[in-house]
Amino acid sequence: MNTRSCCSNGVRMMLPIGRLCHRGLSMRKGIRCHLVGSLMQKGQEKMLYADYELGEVLPETYENIEPAGSKQRRAGVVLHPTSLPGKYGTGEIGNEALKFIDWLVDAGMQVWQVLPLVPPDPLYWSPYSGEDALCGNTLLIPLEGLVHMGLLEKEDIQQLDRVQTVDGNAAFDEAIKIKTPLLVKAAMALLDKPEFEGLRSACDSFRAKNPWVEESALFHALCEDPDLAEYEAWWDWPANVRDRHPRTLANLRALWSDKIEVFVVLQFLFDKFWSGVRDYASARGVTIVGDMPIYVGGHSADVWANRKLFQLDRETGTPSLVSGVPPDAFSSTGQLWGSPLYDWKANEAEGYSWWIQRMKRAMELYDETRIDHFRAFAGYWAVEAWRDTAMVGQWQKGPGLALFNALRRELGEVPILAEDLGVITADVIELRDLVGAPGMLVLQFAWGGGPRNTHLPHNARPNSFIYTGTHDNPTTVEWWEIQATDEEKQIIHEYCGIDIAEGDIVAAFTKLAFASVSKTAIITMQDALRLGAEARMNTPGRAEGNWAWRLDDSEEVWKSEKLTAAAAELREWVTVTDRLSDLHITD
Protein backbone atom coordinates (compact mmCIF):
# COMPACT_ATOMS: atom_id res chain seq x y z
CA MET A 1 0.00 0.00 0.00
CA ASN A 2 1.41 3.41 -0.95
CA THR A 3 1.86 5.70 2.02
CA ARG A 4 2.88 9.22 2.93
CA SER A 5 3.87 10.49 6.35
CA CYS A 6 1.71 12.66 8.55
CA CYS A 7 2.79 14.26 11.82
CA SER A 8 0.76 13.88 14.99
CA ASN A 9 2.02 15.13 18.33
CA GLY A 10 5.52 15.30 16.94
CA VAL A 11 5.54 11.65 15.88
CA ARG A 12 5.48 10.86 12.20
CA MET A 13 2.96 8.20 11.23
CA MET A 14 2.44 6.45 7.92
CA LEU A 15 -0.93 7.02 6.26
CA PRO A 16 -2.34 5.72 2.97
CA ILE A 17 -1.97 8.32 0.24
CA GLY A 18 -5.09 10.40 -0.11
CA ARG A 19 -6.55 9.39 3.26
CA LEU A 20 -7.50 12.25 5.54
CA CYS A 21 -6.00 12.00 8.99
CA HIS A 22 -7.91 13.01 12.11
CA ARG A 23 -6.29 16.43 12.24
CA GLY A 24 -7.86 17.47 8.95
CA LEU A 25 -4.76 17.04 6.80
CA SER A 26 -4.69 15.56 3.34
CA MET A 27 -1.62 14.22 1.62
CA ARG A 28 -2.12 14.97 -2.07
CA LYS A 29 0.78 14.82 -4.50
CA GLY A 30 3.13 14.99 -1.51
CA ILE A 31 1.77 18.41 -0.46
CA ARG A 32 0.14 18.98 2.91
CA CYS A 33 -3.18 20.83 2.45
CA HIS A 34 -5.57 22.06 5.11
CA LEU A 35 -9.30 21.45 4.97
CA VAL A 36 -10.37 25.09 5.12
CA GLY A 37 -14.11 25.57 5.39
CA SER A 38 -13.98 29.23 4.32
CA LEU A 39 -12.61 28.16 0.96
CA MET A 40 -15.86 26.43 0.03
CA GLN A 41 -18.59 28.63 -1.46
CA LYS A 42 -22.31 28.00 -1.68
CA GLY A 43 -23.13 25.50 -4.39
CA GLN A 44 -19.54 24.40 -4.73
CA GLU A 45 -18.20 20.98 -3.84
CA LYS A 46 -14.54 21.93 -3.88
CA MET A 47 -12.94 22.26 -0.45
CA LEU A 48 -9.20 21.93 -0.99
CA TYR A 49 -6.83 24.27 -2.76
CA ALA A 50 -5.45 21.22 -4.57
CA ASP A 51 -8.89 20.51 -6.07
CA TYR A 52 -8.60 23.57 -8.33
CA GLU A 53 -7.14 23.30 -11.82
CA LEU A 54 -4.20 25.32 -13.07
CA GLY A 55 -5.38 28.84 -13.94
CA GLU A 56 -8.86 28.30 -12.47
CA VAL A 57 -10.52 31.21 -10.65
CA LEU A 58 -10.18 30.80 -6.89
CA PRO A 59 -13.04 31.76 -4.52
CA GLU A 60 -13.40 35.28 -3.14
CA THR A 61 -12.38 33.98 0.28
CA TYR A 62 -8.98 32.85 -1.02
CA GLU A 63 -7.06 35.73 0.53
CA ASN A 64 -8.43 34.79 3.95
CA ILE A 65 -7.06 31.25 3.87
CA GLU A 66 -4.80 30.85 6.87
CA PRO A 67 -1.36 29.27 6.58
CA ALA A 68 -0.73 25.81 7.93
CA GLY A 69 -1.60 25.49 11.58
CA SER A 70 0.59 24.80 14.59
CA LYS A 71 3.95 23.22 13.92
CA GLN A 72 3.21 21.10 16.99
CA ARG A 73 6.42 22.15 18.68
CA ARG A 74 6.67 21.13 22.30
CA ALA A 75 9.01 20.80 25.25
CA GLY A 76 9.17 18.49 28.23
CA VAL A 77 11.02 17.11 31.21
CA VAL A 78 12.55 13.72 32.06
CA LEU A 79 11.69 12.61 35.59
CA HIS A 80 11.17 9.02 36.71
CA PRO A 81 8.34 8.54 39.22
CA THR A 82 10.79 7.12 41.78
CA SER A 83 12.34 10.62 41.84
CA LEU A 84 9.11 12.23 43.03
CA PRO A 85 8.81 13.32 46.66
CA GLY A 86 7.29 10.83 49.08
CA LYS A 87 7.31 9.70 52.68
CA TYR A 88 8.09 6.04 52.26
CA GLY A 89 11.50 5.83 50.66
CA THR A 90 10.63 6.32 47.00
CA GLY A 91 8.31 8.34 44.80
CA GLU A 92 4.78 7.13 44.10
CA ILE A 93 2.15 7.53 41.38
CA GLY A 94 -0.31 9.32 43.61
CA ASN A 95 -0.86 12.95 44.53
CA GLU A 96 2.79 13.92 44.06
CA ALA A 97 2.62 12.73 40.45
CA LEU A 98 -0.44 14.92 39.88
CA LYS A 99 1.33 17.89 41.48
CA PHE A 100 4.26 17.35 39.15
CA ILE A 101 1.91 17.43 36.16
CA ASP A 102 0.52 20.72 37.48
CA TRP A 103 4.09 22.02 37.71
CA LEU A 104 4.72 20.94 34.12
CA VAL A 105 1.67 22.90 32.99
CA ASP A 106 2.84 25.96 34.93
CA ALA A 107 6.18 25.59 33.16
CA GLY A 108 4.54 25.34 29.73
CA MET A 109 5.74 21.76 29.28
CA GLN A 110 3.74 19.38 27.11
CA VAL A 111 5.77 16.19 27.67
CA TRP A 112 6.59 14.09 30.71
CA GLN A 113 9.19 11.47 29.85
CA VAL A 114 9.66 8.56 32.26
CA LEU A 115 12.05 5.62 32.48
CA PRO A 116 10.69 2.05 32.25
CA LEU A 117 7.90 1.43 34.76
CA VAL A 118 8.75 -2.26 35.09
CA PRO A 119 9.81 -3.84 38.40
CA PRO A 120 13.52 -2.96 38.70
CA ASP A 121 16.18 -5.52 39.46
CA PRO A 122 16.23 -6.00 43.24
CA LEU A 123 20.01 -5.70 43.58
CA TYR A 124 20.87 -2.41 41.88
CA TRP A 125 17.32 -1.14 41.19
CA SER A 126 17.85 -0.46 37.52
CA PRO A 127 14.56 -0.09 35.60
CA TYR A 128 16.51 -1.19 32.51
CA SER A 129 17.23 -4.61 34.05
CA GLY A 130 13.73 -5.43 35.14
CA GLU A 131 12.42 -8.90 36.00
CA ASP A 132 9.35 -8.57 33.80
CA ALA A 133 8.80 -6.61 30.59
CA LEU A 134 5.03 -6.23 31.01
CA CYS A 135 4.44 -5.74 34.75
CA GLY A 136 4.45 -2.47 36.65
CA ASN A 137 6.61 -1.53 39.61
CA THR A 138 4.20 -2.01 42.53
CA LEU A 139 6.48 0.00 44.85
CA LEU A 140 5.04 3.01 43.02
CA ILE A 141 1.51 2.30 44.32
CA PRO A 142 0.61 5.20 46.68
CA LEU A 143 -0.28 4.16 50.22
CA GLU A 144 -2.50 7.22 50.69
CA GLY A 145 -4.36 6.18 47.56
CA LEU A 146 -5.05 2.78 49.07
CA VAL A 147 -6.43 4.48 52.19
CA HIS A 148 -8.66 6.64 50.01
CA MET A 149 -10.00 3.49 48.31
CA GLY A 150 -10.67 1.92 51.71
CA LEU A 151 -8.20 -0.91 51.15
CA LEU A 152 -6.09 0.37 54.06
CA GLU A 153 -7.04 2.17 57.26
CA LYS A 154 -5.63 5.58 58.15
CA GLU A 155 -4.03 3.98 61.19
CA ASP A 156 -2.04 1.68 58.92
CA ILE A 157 0.03 4.56 57.61
CA GLN A 158 -0.20 7.06 60.47
CA GLN A 159 2.13 4.87 62.51
CA LEU A 160 4.79 4.94 59.79
CA ASP A 161 7.74 7.28 60.13
CA ARG A 162 8.91 9.27 57.15
CA VAL A 163 11.96 7.53 55.69
CA GLN A 164 14.96 9.79 56.17
CA THR A 165 18.18 9.40 54.21
CA VAL A 166 21.41 11.32 54.57
CA ASP A 167 21.41 12.59 50.98
CA GLY A 168 17.65 12.70 50.38
CA ASN A 169 17.84 9.99 47.73
CA ALA A 170 15.54 7.02 47.36
CA ALA A 171 15.88 4.23 49.90
CA PHE A 172 14.53 1.26 47.96
CA ASP A 173 15.37 -1.34 50.59
CA GLU A 174 13.49 0.65 53.23
CA ALA A 175 10.57 1.15 50.87
CA ILE A 176 10.34 -2.62 50.31
CA LYS A 177 10.40 -3.25 54.06
CA ILE A 178 7.73 -0.65 54.83
CA LYS A 179 5.38 -1.02 51.89
CA THR A 180 5.31 -4.73 51.10
CA PRO A 181 3.22 -5.79 54.14
CA LEU A 182 0.76 -2.96 53.53
CA LEU A 183 0.47 -3.73 49.82
CA VAL A 184 -0.28 -7.37 50.64
CA LYS A 185 -2.83 -6.27 53.27
CA ALA A 186 -4.57 -4.04 50.70
CA ALA A 187 -4.63 -6.84 48.13
CA MET A 188 -6.12 -9.29 50.64
CA ALA A 189 -8.79 -6.75 51.55
CA LEU A 190 -9.79 -6.42 47.90
CA LEU A 191 -9.93 -10.20 47.55
CA ASP A 192 -11.83 -10.96 50.76
CA LYS A 193 -14.06 -8.11 51.86
CA PRO A 194 -17.62 -8.02 50.46
CA GLU A 195 -17.67 -4.23 50.04
CA PHE A 196 -15.04 -4.50 47.30
CA GLU A 197 -17.09 -6.61 44.92
CA GLY A 198 -16.91 -3.87 42.28
CA LEU A 199 -13.12 -3.73 42.50
CA ARG A 200 -12.91 -7.51 42.29
CA SER A 201 -14.98 -7.41 39.12
CA ALA A 202 -12.69 -4.74 37.66
CA CYS A 203 -9.67 -6.84 38.65
CA ASP A 204 -11.18 -9.88 36.91
CA SER A 205 -11.60 -7.80 33.76
CA PHE A 206 -7.98 -6.64 33.97
CA ARG A 207 -6.89 -10.26 34.34
CA ALA A 208 -8.92 -11.42 31.36
CA LYS A 209 -7.63 -8.57 29.22
CA ASN A 210 -4.00 -9.22 30.19
CA PRO A 211 -3.38 -13.00 30.16
CA TRP A 212 0.37 -12.41 30.39
CA VAL A 213 -0.11 -11.60 34.08
CA GLU A 214 -0.67 -15.31 34.82
CA GLU A 215 2.87 -16.27 33.78
CA SER A 216 4.29 -13.24 35.55
CA ALA A 217 2.46 -14.13 38.78
CA LEU A 218 3.59 -17.76 38.70
CA PHE A 219 7.20 -16.80 38.01
CA HIS A 220 7.15 -14.32 40.89
CA ALA A 221 5.75 -16.97 43.24
CA LEU A 222 8.40 -19.48 42.18
CA CYS A 223 11.18 -16.95 42.77
CA GLU A 224 9.98 -16.75 46.38
CA ASP A 225 9.57 -20.53 46.74
CA PRO A 226 12.01 -21.60 49.51
CA ASP A 227 12.94 -24.67 47.48
CA LEU A 228 13.92 -22.54 44.48
CA ALA A 229 15.21 -19.35 46.08
CA GLU A 230 18.73 -20.76 46.42
CA TYR A 231 19.13 -20.92 42.64
CA GLU A 232 20.57 -17.95 40.78
CA ALA A 233 18.32 -18.21 37.73
CA TRP A 234 15.41 -20.24 36.39
CA TRP A 235 17.67 -22.35 34.18
CA ASP A 236 19.20 -23.72 37.40
CA TRP A 237 15.81 -24.92 38.67
CA PRO A 238 14.93 -28.65 38.71
CA ALA A 239 14.23 -29.84 35.18
CA ASN A 240 10.50 -30.35 35.66
CA VAL A 241 10.09 -26.69 36.74
CA ARG A 242 12.72 -25.29 34.40
CA ASP A 243 11.18 -27.06 31.42
CA ARG A 244 7.62 -26.19 32.43
CA HIS A 245 6.15 -29.69 32.67
CA PRO A 246 2.35 -29.13 32.61
CA ARG A 247 1.55 -31.28 35.65
CA THR A 248 4.32 -29.63 37.65
CA LEU A 249 3.08 -26.13 36.77
CA ALA A 250 -0.50 -27.05 37.66
CA ASN A 251 0.63 -28.29 41.08
CA LEU A 252 2.71 -25.17 41.67
CA ARG A 253 -0.16 -22.89 40.70
CA ALA A 254 -2.34 -24.65 43.25
CA LEU A 255 0.38 -24.55 45.91
CA TRP A 256 1.04 -20.83 45.49
CA SER A 257 -2.48 -19.71 44.56
CA ASP A 258 -2.64 -17.11 47.35
CA LYS A 259 0.61 -15.47 46.26
CA ILE A 260 -0.54 -15.53 42.65
CA GLU A 261 -3.85 -13.85 43.54
CA VAL A 262 -2.09 -11.11 45.51
CA PHE A 263 0.36 -10.53 42.66
CA VAL A 264 -2.44 -10.10 40.13
CA VAL A 265 -4.33 -7.70 42.40
CA LEU A 266 -1.25 -5.53 42.88
CA GLN A 267 -0.71 -5.38 39.12
CA PHE A 268 -4.35 -4.36 38.76
CA LEU A 269 -3.88 -1.62 41.38
CA PHE A 270 -0.69 -0.38 39.71
CA ASP A 271 -2.57 -0.21 36.42
CA LYS A 272 -5.48 1.62 38.03
CA PHE A 273 -3.33 4.29 39.67
CA TRP A 274 -1.13 4.79 36.62
CA SER A 275 -4.21 5.08 34.38
CA GLY A 276 -5.42 7.83 36.70
CA VAL A 277 -2.12 9.67 36.34
CA ARG A 278 -2.16 9.31 32.57
CA ASP A 279 -5.78 10.50 32.32
CA TYR A 280 -4.96 13.53 34.47
CA ALA A 281 -1.96 14.34 32.29
CA SER A 282 -4.03 14.04 29.13
CA ALA A 283 -6.72 16.33 30.51
CA ARG A 284 -4.05 18.92 31.28
CA GLY A 285 -2.43 18.71 27.85
CA VAL A 286 0.62 16.67 28.90
CA THR A 287 1.82 13.70 26.84
CA ILE A 288 3.58 10.84 28.61
CA VAL A 289 6.58 9.38 26.80
CA GLY A 290 7.58 5.99 28.19
CA ASP A 291 10.64 3.84 27.75
CA MET A 292 11.15 0.27 26.53
CA PRO A 293 14.53 -1.46 26.86
CA ILE A 294 14.97 -3.50 23.70
CA TYR A 295 16.23 -6.50 25.68
CA VAL A 296 14.72 -8.27 28.68
CA GLY A 297 16.48 -9.90 31.60
CA GLY A 298 17.34 -13.58 31.27
CA HIS A 299 15.92 -14.43 34.69
CA SER A 300 12.42 -13.28 33.85
CA ALA A 301 8.97 -14.60 33.14
CA ASP A 302 9.40 -13.31 29.59
CA VAL A 303 12.27 -15.67 28.80
CA TRP A 304 11.18 -18.62 30.98
CA ALA A 305 7.72 -18.72 29.37
CA ASN A 306 8.96 -18.06 25.81
CA ARG A 307 12.23 -19.99 25.56
CA LYS A 308 12.06 -20.64 21.85
CA LEU A 309 12.02 -16.91 21.10
CA PHE A 310 15.50 -16.41 22.59
CA GLN A 311 18.96 -17.73 21.81
CA LEU A 312 19.27 -20.29 24.60
CA ASP A 313 20.75 -23.73 24.99
CA ARG A 314 17.97 -26.05 23.84
CA GLU A 315 18.47 -28.49 26.70
CA THR A 316 19.34 -26.37 29.72
CA GLY A 317 17.88 -22.99 28.80
CA THR A 318 21.09 -21.12 29.61
CA PRO A 319 21.77 -18.14 27.29
CA SER A 320 24.06 -18.94 24.39
CA LEU A 321 24.42 -15.45 22.91
CA VAL A 322 23.99 -12.26 24.93
CA SER A 323 23.70 -8.54 24.33
CA GLY A 324 26.21 -5.74 24.50
CA VAL A 325 28.06 -3.20 22.38
CA PRO A 326 31.62 -3.41 21.06
CA PRO A 327 34.57 -1.31 22.28
CA ASP A 328 34.38 2.37 21.45
CA ALA A 329 35.81 5.70 22.57
CA PHE A 330 34.04 5.39 25.92
CA SER A 331 35.01 1.80 26.80
CA SER A 332 38.01 -0.20 25.62
CA THR A 333 36.26 -3.47 26.46
CA GLY A 334 32.78 -2.52 25.23
CA GLN A 335 29.67 -2.96 27.36
CA LEU A 336 28.47 -6.47 28.21
CA TRP A 337 24.78 -6.28 29.13
CA GLY A 338 24.27 -10.03 29.35
CA SER A 339 20.61 -10.22 28.30
CA PRO A 340 19.83 -13.19 26.05
CA LEU A 341 19.48 -12.25 22.41
CA TYR A 342 16.29 -12.86 20.47
CA ASP A 343 15.97 -15.71 18.02
CA TRP A 344 14.53 -13.48 15.33
CA LYS A 345 13.71 -16.33 12.97
CA ALA A 346 11.57 -17.93 15.67
CA ASN A 347 9.90 -14.58 16.36
CA GLU A 348 9.21 -14.14 12.66
CA ALA A 349 7.70 -17.64 12.45
CA GLU A 350 5.21 -16.66 15.18
CA GLY A 351 4.31 -13.42 13.43
CA TYR A 352 6.16 -11.39 16.06
CA SER A 353 3.28 -12.08 18.45
CA TRP A 354 5.41 -11.58 21.58
CA TRP A 355 6.51 -8.17 20.34
CA ILE A 356 2.95 -7.26 19.41
CA GLN A 357 1.86 -8.08 22.95
CA ARG A 358 4.75 -6.05 24.39
CA MET A 359 4.04 -3.00 22.24
CA LYS A 360 0.32 -3.23 22.96
CA ARG A 361 1.11 -3.05 26.66
CA ALA A 362 3.39 -0.05 26.09
CA MET A 363 0.60 1.75 24.23
CA GLU A 364 -1.70 1.13 27.20
CA LEU A 365 0.80 2.74 29.55
CA TYR A 366 2.19 5.59 27.45
CA ASP A 367 1.20 7.98 24.70
CA GLU A 368 4.55 7.47 22.98
CA THR A 369 7.36 5.01 23.68
CA ARG A 370 11.10 5.47 23.44
CA ILE A 371 12.79 2.22 22.36
CA ASP A 372 16.22 1.91 23.92
CA HIS A 373 19.00 0.69 21.59
CA PHE A 374 16.82 0.97 18.49
CA ARG A 375 19.85 0.21 16.34
CA ALA A 376 19.60 -3.49 17.25
CA PHE A 377 16.52 -3.80 15.05
CA ALA A 378 18.88 -3.22 12.11
CA GLY A 379 22.00 -4.94 13.39
CA TYR A 380 23.03 -6.09 16.88
CA TRP A 381 26.25 -7.09 18.61
CA ALA A 382 26.21 -10.77 19.62
CA VAL A 383 28.59 -12.03 22.31
CA GLU A 384 29.06 -15.62 23.43
CA ALA A 385 27.56 -15.93 26.89
CA TRP A 386 30.71 -17.31 28.53
CA ARG A 387 32.80 -14.25 27.74
CA ASP A 388 33.66 -11.69 30.43
CA THR A 389 33.68 -8.64 28.15
CA ALA A 390 32.04 -7.51 24.92
CA MET A 391 35.36 -7.12 23.11
CA VAL A 392 34.82 -10.22 20.97
CA GLY A 393 31.53 -10.59 19.16
CA GLN A 394 29.77 -10.40 15.82
CA TRP A 395 27.30 -8.06 14.20
CA GLN A 396 24.14 -9.92 13.23
CA LYS A 397 21.21 -8.70 11.17
CA GLY A 398 18.04 -7.69 13.00
CA PRO A 399 14.41 -8.01 11.87
CA GLY A 400 14.28 -4.57 10.26
CA LEU A 401 11.07 -3.28 8.77
CA ALA A 402 9.30 -6.65 8.95
CA LEU A 403 8.81 -6.28 12.71
CA PHE A 404 7.29 -2.83 12.41
CA ASN A 405 5.02 -3.89 9.58
CA ALA A 406 3.72 -6.68 11.84
CA LEU A 407 3.15 -4.20 14.66
CA ARG A 408 1.29 -1.82 12.38
CA ARG A 409 -0.93 -4.56 10.96
CA GLU A 410 -2.07 -5.59 14.43
CA LEU A 411 -1.99 -2.33 16.37
CA GLY A 412 -2.32 0.44 13.81
CA GLU A 413 0.09 3.34 14.12
CA VAL A 414 2.74 2.76 16.79
CA PRO A 415 4.11 6.07 18.15
CA ILE A 416 7.74 5.42 19.02
CA LEU A 417 10.93 7.39 19.59
CA ALA A 418 14.12 5.73 18.32
CA GLU A 419 17.09 5.92 20.70
CA ASP A 420 19.65 6.10 17.93
CA LEU A 421 22.78 6.94 19.92
CA GLY A 422 26.12 5.15 19.82
CA VAL A 423 27.45 3.28 16.79
CA ILE A 424 24.92 4.27 14.12
CA THR A 425 25.26 2.91 10.60
CA ALA A 426 23.37 3.74 7.43
CA ASP A 427 20.93 0.85 7.83
CA VAL A 428 19.84 2.18 11.24
CA ILE A 429 19.06 5.61 9.79
CA GLU A 430 17.21 4.04 6.87
CA LEU A 431 15.08 1.89 9.20
CA ARG A 432 14.34 4.81 11.50
CA ASP A 433 13.16 6.90 8.58
CA LEU A 434 11.14 4.10 7.00
CA VAL A 435 9.35 3.57 10.30
CA GLY A 436 8.85 7.33 10.58
CA ALA A 437 10.29 7.44 14.10
CA PRO A 438 11.95 10.57 15.47
CA GLY A 439 15.57 10.14 16.50
CA MET A 440 17.59 11.77 19.28
CA LEU A 441 20.12 14.57 19.58
CA VAL A 442 22.01 15.21 22.83
CA LEU A 443 23.74 18.55 23.22
CA GLN A 444 26.43 17.18 25.50
CA PHE A 445 27.59 15.09 22.52
CA ALA A 446 27.60 17.98 20.05
CA TRP A 447 30.99 19.63 20.50
CA GLY A 448 33.46 17.36 18.75
CA GLY A 449 33.93 16.29 15.15
CA GLY A 450 33.34 19.63 13.53
CA PRO A 451 30.24 21.40 12.20
CA ARG A 452 28.73 18.19 10.76
CA ASN A 453 28.31 16.62 14.19
CA THR A 454 24.76 15.27 14.04
CA HIS A 455 23.98 16.50 17.58
CA LEU A 456 24.54 20.17 16.72
CA PRO A 457 21.24 22.09 16.57
CA HIS A 458 21.81 23.30 13.00
CA ASN A 459 21.90 19.65 11.89
CA ALA A 460 18.65 18.72 13.61
CA ARG A 461 15.68 17.39 11.66
CA PRO A 462 12.15 18.50 12.57
CA ASN A 463 11.19 14.90 13.27
CA SER A 464 13.49 14.52 16.27
CA PHE A 465 13.84 14.89 20.03
CA ILE A 466 16.66 17.14 21.23
CA TYR A 467 17.98 16.83 24.79
CA THR A 468 20.32 18.86 26.96
CA GLY A 469 21.29 15.47 28.45
CA THR A 470 19.63 12.16 29.26
CA HIS A 471 19.35 9.95 32.34
CA ASP A 472 22.64 8.34 31.27
CA ASN A 473 24.51 11.65 31.08
CA PRO A 474 25.95 13.74 33.85
CA THR A 475 23.81 16.73 34.67
CA THR A 476 24.70 19.63 32.41
CA VAL A 477 26.26 21.51 35.34
CA GLU A 478 28.42 18.47 36.20
CA TRP A 479 29.38 18.00 32.55
CA TRP A 480 30.42 21.65 32.22
CA GLU A 481 32.35 21.80 35.49
CA ILE A 482 34.05 18.40 35.38
CA GLN A 483 33.91 16.68 32.00
CA ALA A 484 33.84 19.31 29.24
CA THR A 485 37.28 19.95 27.78
CA ASP A 486 38.73 23.40 27.22
CA GLU A 487 38.33 22.83 23.47
CA GLU A 488 34.64 21.98 23.89
CA LYS A 489 34.09 25.04 26.05
CA GLN A 490 35.74 27.25 23.46
CA ILE A 491 33.53 25.82 20.69
CA ILE A 492 30.44 26.42 22.84
CA HIS A 493 31.60 29.97 23.49
CA GLU A 494 31.91 30.58 19.75
CA TYR A 495 28.64 28.80 18.93
CA CYS A 496 26.33 30.45 21.41
CA GLY A 497 28.32 33.23 23.04
CA ILE A 498 28.38 31.85 26.56
CA ASP A 499 31.07 33.26 28.82
CA ILE A 500 33.37 30.35 29.62
CA ALA A 501 34.14 31.57 33.13
CA GLU A 502 30.76 32.83 34.29
CA GLY A 503 28.18 31.70 31.76
CA ASP A 504 24.98 29.79 32.58
CA ILE A 505 25.52 26.57 30.65
CA VAL A 506 22.04 25.21 31.50
CA ALA A 507 20.36 28.32 30.11
CA ALA A 508 22.56 28.19 27.01
CA PHE A 509 21.83 24.52 26.28
CA THR A 510 18.12 24.81 27.05
CA LYS A 511 17.72 27.82 24.76
CA LEU A 512 19.63 26.02 22.00
CA ALA A 513 17.36 23.00 22.33
CA PHE A 514 14.14 25.03 22.47
CA ALA A 515 15.16 27.20 19.52
CA SER A 516 16.07 24.23 17.32
CA VAL A 517 13.82 22.85 14.59
CA SER A 518 13.37 19.61 16.53
CA LYS A 519 9.67 19.28 17.24
CA THR A 520 10.34 18.00 20.76
CA ALA A 521 12.90 19.49 23.16
CA ILE A 522 13.55 17.73 26.47
CA ILE A 523 15.55 18.63 29.56
CA THR A 524 16.10 16.62 32.71
CA MET A 525 14.54 17.84 35.93
CA GLN A 526 18.06 18.09 37.33
CA ASP A 527 18.96 20.55 34.59
CA ALA A 528 15.80 22.57 35.18
CA LEU A 529 17.00 23.01 38.77
CA ARG A 530 20.68 23.49 37.78
CA LEU A 531 21.88 20.60 39.94
CA GLY A 532 25.35 19.10 39.82
CA ALA A 533 27.06 15.74 40.24
CA GLU A 534 25.07 14.92 43.36
CA ALA A 535 21.92 14.59 41.23
CA ARG A 536 23.17 12.27 38.48
CA MET A 537 20.65 9.49 37.76
CA ASN A 538 22.88 6.86 36.15
CA THR A 539 26.50 6.29 35.24
CA PRO A 540 26.69 3.64 32.48
CA GLY A 541 29.12 0.85 33.23
CA ARG A 542 28.77 1.28 37.00
CA ALA A 543 26.28 -1.02 38.72
CA GLU A 544 26.07 0.54 42.17
CA GLY A 545 24.94 3.99 43.24
CA ASN A 546 22.49 4.70 40.43
CA TRP A 547 18.76 5.42 40.01
CA ALA A 548 18.28 6.94 43.47
CA TRP A 549 18.14 10.71 42.92
CA ARG A 550 14.97 12.39 44.16
CA LEU A 551 13.48 15.83 44.34
CA ASP A 552 13.54 17.66 47.65
CA ASP A 553 11.30 15.64 49.95
CA SER A 554 9.91 18.55 51.95
CA GLU A 555 6.15 18.96 52.36
CA GLU A 556 6.02 22.20 50.36
CA VAL A 557 8.44 21.33 47.58
CA TRP A 558 6.05 22.31 44.76
CA LYS A 559 5.66 25.80 46.24
CA SER A 560 9.38 26.25 46.81
CA GLU A 561 11.09 29.30 45.39
CA LYS A 562 13.45 27.15 43.33
CA LEU A 563 10.72 25.16 41.56
CA THR A 564 8.53 28.22 41.07
CA ALA A 565 11.41 30.12 39.49
CA ALA A 566 12.31 27.16 37.27
CA ALA A 567 8.73 26.91 36.00
CA ALA A 568 8.60 30.64 35.21
CA GLU A 569 11.92 30.47 33.36
CA LEU A 570 10.89 27.47 31.26
CA ARG A 571 7.54 29.04 30.41
CA GLU A 572 9.30 32.15 29.17
CA TRP A 573 11.60 30.12 26.94
CA VAL A 574 8.85 27.92 25.45
CA THR A 575 6.81 31.04 24.72
CA VAL A 576 9.64 32.72 22.85
CA THR A 577 10.43 29.56 20.83
CA ASP A 578 6.80 28.68 19.91
CA ARG A 579 6.62 25.59 22.11
CA LEU A 580 3.74 26.72 24.31
CA SER A 581 0.48 24.84 23.82
CA ASP A 582 -2.74 26.80 23.38
CA LEU A 583 -4.06 24.75 26.30
CA HIS A 584 -1.39 26.23 28.57
CA ILE A 585 -1.80 29.89 27.63
CA THR A 586 -2.97 31.97 30.57
CA ASP A 587 -4.11 35.57 30.72
PEPEKA-V148572 format. One record per helix or strand of 3 or more residues. SS is the DSSP state (a for helix, b for strand). FROM is the first residue (numbers start at 1). TO is the last residue. If there is no record, write none. Layout:
ss=<SS	SS>
from=<FROM	FROM>
to=<TO	TO>
This chain:
ss=<b	b	b	b	a	a	a	b	a	a	b	a	a	a	a	a	a	a	a	a	a	b	a	a	b	b	a	a	b	a	b	b	a	b	a	b	a	a	b	a	a	a	b	a	a	a	a	a>
from=<3	11	25	31	37	49	60	74	81	95	111	138	143	154	172	194	212	234	239	246	257	287	301	307	321	335	344	353	368	374	379	394	401	416	426	438	443	457	464	476	486	505	520	525	533	557	561	582>
to=<8	16	28	34	39	51	64	78	83	106	113	140	149	158	192	209	223	236	242	255	283	293	304	309	325	340	349	365	372	377	384	397	411	418	435	442	445	459	467	483	496	515	524	528	535	559	576	584>
